[in-house]
Amino acid sequence: MKPAVLAQRLAPLTSILRCPRCAAAFSVNDQSLICENRHCFDLSRRGYVNLAPSHDQATEKYDAELFSSRRLVFERGFYLPVAEAIASHLSDAPLTVLDAGCGEGYYTRLLAERFPQAQWIGLDISRDAITAAAREPGRACWLVADLKHLPVADASADVVLDVLTPADYAEFGRVLKPGGLLVKAVPGADYLCEIRRCVAPWLRSGDTYDNARVIGHLKQHADPVQEDEVRVTRPLLPDEARAFLRMTPMTFSVPDEVLGTLSLSEITIHMHILVCRIKEAVK
């Protein structure tokens, strides 16, 4: 993507984007985002802006191979029921939606097509993830950004989407407009249970998972107003099985020589979608 094209896409968002160094407002030209204090962030020819340039990518476990594996899984439709559940809680209004921890951009890209009136911003700390997201066609804006310090103005987002990503509820509360919604997706007890059983010796929790702690933490900071549950089990082709084993943090501690010997015949996608309002005390 030519920087000038990216600049046109970013121009309507300069009213809500803020400099990660000083929180000043941005303007955009054909080459850069520049804040009022002259901090400058170049527009990448790859179609994104890096607003976390000091982040050490070398320590990042979420690498290009992982996102390539996720791309295959998403293209085969395994997570489409999750996207459909999220879509059921959105509207055709001209919303501003932040996908915090967007990864390779699957949900933002699909939902941006479904809701063309909305402004969509995908943010992730991984440059590999955002590079993968920006590589695909679509109209969303992609930013490398620290999710604990979102480069977004106070009370500027209608929806924050947080799918299988650690949440900073105070930061989400800061950027959400009054009455704005957090749509959070968390694993269910059977999420990728087939993988969990295979790699149980390398997991602290063994072959079981309980999301009570995650949901309990959420409810300390936000009030759920709606909840959906998605549970689907599908058979796997060999390349799909390999992709699932490579795409999940559950296998990060598994030696490569062991990982290569594992096989799966089916996979379960089990997730809870919680639509919430951040508690005033958190903001």
N, C-alpha and C positions, 0 to 999 in steps of 0.2 A: 504494500500500500504506500502510495506517495505521501510524504508528510503533509502536503497541502490538503489532501483528501481527509486525513486524520484531523487536521486543524478545523476543517469545516464541521466534522462530526463533534469535535470538542467545544466549538464556539457556544452552542446553547447551554453548555454545562458550566461555563466559567462563573456563572452567578452562584453556584453552589460548591464548586471545588475550592479548596484552600491549600496553601503552601504547607507541606509537612514540616518545614523548618521554623516558620514564624507565624503560620495561620493567616497570612495576608491573602487577599483576593488575587486571582489570576487574570491575566489577559493572554491571548494566544495569537501567534503569528504563524507563518507557513513552516517554521522550523522548531518552535519551542513554546512551552508554557512558561510565562515569566510573571512572578508575583510583584506586588507593589514595592517590595524591598529588593527587587532585582535578583532574587534566586531564580535560576533558570534550569528547566528540565527539557531535554531534547525530545522531539517526537521521533520515535523509532520508525524506520522503514518497514519494520515487521508489523506495525499497526497498533502499537501501544505506547504508553508513557511510563517510565520507571520513576515512581515517586518514593522509592525506598532504595536509592542507589548504593547506600552503605551496607545493605544487608549482605551477609556472607553466604553466597550460594553454595560454596564448597561444603558446608555442613548440612545442606538440605537433602533429606532422604527422599523427598518427593521430586524425583528426577525425571528426565525425558522418557526413560523406559517405562516408568510407572504410568505417566500420562498417555503414552502410546497404547499401553494395555487398556487403560480406561476408555480410550477412544473406541477401541474395538468393541468393548462391552456395551458402551452407549449406542454405538451404531447398530448393534444387533437388537436393541430395544428392551434390554433387561430392566432398565430403570424408567421406562415410559410410564408405568402405572404410578410411580412416585411423582413424576412431572405432572401427570393428569390430576393427581390429588392436590398438588400445590396450585395448579391452574384454577381449580374449583373455588379457591379462596381469593382470587384476584378479580378485578373488574376491568371493563373497557375504558375507564376514565384515564385522563392524561396524568398518570402517576409517575413519580420518580422512584425507581426501585434499585437498591444496592444489593448485589449478590456478594456477601462477605465470605471470602474463602471459596471463590467460584471455581477453583481448579482449572480444568481445561475448558470450562465455559458451557457445558452441556445444557444445564437448566436455563441459564440466561439466554443462550442462543435459541433454544426451542420456545421459551416463553415470550421472547421478544417478537417472534413471528406470530404468536397467538394473540399478543396484545400490542399492536403497532402504535397505539396512542401513547404508550408509556415511554419514558426515558430509562434506559437500562445501562447500569454501570457494573461491570464485573471487576472485583478486586481480589488479589491474592498476593501473598508475600513471595511466592515462588515465581521467578522469572521464567523457568521452564513451563510452568502451567500457563502463564499469561501468553507466552510465545505460542503455545499450542492453541490457546483460545483464539488469538488474533489471526491465526493462519486460516481459520475457517470463514466462509462468507457470513455476513450478517451485519446488523446495524448497531450493535452494542458498542460501548466504549470500554476499553480494557486498561486497567491500571495495576502495576506492581505497587503494592501498598502494605503498610503495617496495619493489621486489623485492630491493634490496640491503640492506634493513633490514626484514625481514618482521616484522609485529606479532604474532608467534607465539612461544610458549614453546619452550625447548630440548627436544629429544627428544619432540615431541608429535604428529608426523605419521607415518602409516604409508606414505604415498605422496606424492611431489611429481610433478606432471605439468607438463612444460615443452615446449610445442608451438611450434616456430618462433619461439622467444624466447631472447634472450641469457640465459645462465645465470650465477649466482653460486654456484659449487659449495661454497664454504665456508659460505655462508648455508644452502644446501640441506642440507649435512651437519649444521649446527647444529640445524635444526628436525626432522630425521628421527629417528625412534626407532632404537635398535640393530636392525639387520637390515632397516630400512626401505628402500624402493625409489624410485629416480628413474626415471621413464618419460619419455624425451626423444625428441622427433620432430624430425628435421633434414631439409632438402631433399636429394633425390637429384640426380644430374647433369642429369636431364631435367625437373626441377620447373619448371612454367610455361615450358618451353623456347620455346613459340610466342611468348610475350611477350618473352622475352629476345632472340630474333632480331629482333623489331620495334624494340626500343629499344636495341639494341647500341651505337649511337653515344653514348648518354648513360651507359653503364655502364663502369666502370673495367675490368671483366673481359671486356668485349665480349659475344659471343654464346655463351660457354661458362661452365660452372660446375663447380667441383670442391669437394666437401665434405671433402676430406682434412684440411684445417687445422682445421675445426670438430670432426671426430671425433677427430683427434689431440689437440686440447686437452681434449676430454671424457675421453679415456683417461688423460691425465695426472692427472686428479682422481677418476675413477670407474672401476670395473671392470664392463664389460658382462657380463651373465649370459645374456641372450637378445637376439635381434635379428630383426626382421621387415622386409620390403621391400614397399611398396605402389607399384604402377605401373599407372595407368589413364589411357587417352586417350578423351575423349568429344567429340562434336560440340557446337557452341554455337549457341544462338539469339542474335539481335542484342542483346537486353537482357542476356543472360549475358556476352557478349563485352565490352560496356561495363562491366559490374560487375567483371569480372576485371581490366580495365585500370585501374580506379579503386581497387582494393582492395590492390594490391601496392606495397611500397616501391620496386620496380624502376622505377616510373614517376614517382617523386617529382621527378626532375630533368627530366622531359620537359615542354616548354611545353604549356599547355592547348590552344593552337591546333593543335599537332601531334598531341597525344593524341586529340583529337576526330576526326582523319582516319584513325586506325588501325582495322583490322578483323581479327578472328580467326574462323576457321571451326571450330577445335577447340582443346582444351586438355589438357595432360598433368599429372596429379597423380602425382608420383614422390617418395616419402618413405621414410626409414629410421626405424624405431621401435626404440630401444635401451633395454632395461631394465637398470638399473645399480645397483650399491651404491657409495656414496661411500667413497673410501679413508680409512682412519683418520687418515692424516697430514694430510688436508685439514680434518678436523673441528676 
